[in-house]
């Protein structure tokens, strides 16, 4: 996806699966990760409190941050899971790719097919 001017708002982004990324990019203390584990309430709180834009995707993850009372501290919460992350990364989603565009007469069909 190429949207003119978007770099005025988003300079860079990370998916922070790695503990090192949580520490380096979001400022989560390594000691906190070591003491509680990467997937823990204290680490989730530290990530939610970071200066970075936070996005949570997936039903179980959304349920967890909601139960922890963090959903209102997360910038974007979606039950879409991996599809949400692919969409945000500019990927074409299979469910969207399979939709055929509308033709000039409003019908569905390939745009490059010969006219009837």
N, C-alpha and C positions, 0 to 999 in steps of 0.2 A: 504494500500500500504506500502510495506516495502522496502526501497531503502537504501542499505548499504552506510553509510557515509553522508546521508542527514542531520543528526544532526550537522555535521560540518558547515553547512550553515544556518539551521533553528533551533533555539533553542526552540522557542515556537511561537504560533500564536493565534490571537483572531479575532472573528467577533464582532465588537464593536457596537451592537445595543443599549446597555445601556449607558446612559450618564456617569455613573460612570466609565465604561470601557474606554470611550473616554478620560476621565480625567486621570485615573490611568495609563492606558497602552500607550496612545498616547500623553499625556501631554497637551490635550486641556483644557484650563482654564475653570473651572466650571462657572465662571462669564460670559464667552463668550457664553456658552451654555444657561445659564439663560437669558441673554440679547437678544439673537437672535434665540434661538431654536436649537434643535439637528440637524434638517434638514434645514440648512441655508448655505448661501455662506460663511460667516465668519468661521463657524465651518468646512465646507469642506476645506477651505483654510488652517486652522490650522492642519487638519488631513493630508492634502497633504504635508505640510511643516514638519511633524513630522519625527522622525528618523526611525519609523517603516516602514515596507514594506506595501504599500497600494495597494489594489485591488478593482476595481469597476466592478460590474457585473450587467447586465440588461440594456436593451435599453434606458429606461427613465433616469436611473442613468448616463449612458454614455453620453446621450444628455445633461444632466445638467452640468456635469463636463467639457464637451467640450464648452458649451455656456459660462461657467465661465472662460474659458481659463486655466483650471487646468489639462486637459488630459495629457499634457506632464510632469506633476509633479507626476502623478500616475504611480506606478511601472508596473501594469498590468491592462489593460482595455479590457473588454469582453462584448459583447452583450448577452452572454449566460445566464446571470441571475443566478437563483438558481442552475441550472445545473452546472455552472462553479464552484460555491462554493462547491457543492457536489463532483465534480471531484477533486478539490484541497484538500478536506478532505479525499480523498481516497475511496469514495463511488463508487459502480458500477452503472453506468448510465443505465437506462432502455433501451435506444436506442442502447446501446452497448451490454447489456446483452442478448438482443433478437437475436443478430447475432450468427449464429451457426458457429463453427470453421470449417476451411477447413479440409477435410479428407486427408489421405495420397495420394489419387489419384487426388487431386485438386478439387474434388466435394464438395458440401455443404452437411452436415449431421452430426448427432451426432457421436462423436468419439467412443462412446461405443456401437454403433449399429453393428450388425453382418455384415460381408463383404458379398457382393453379389457374 
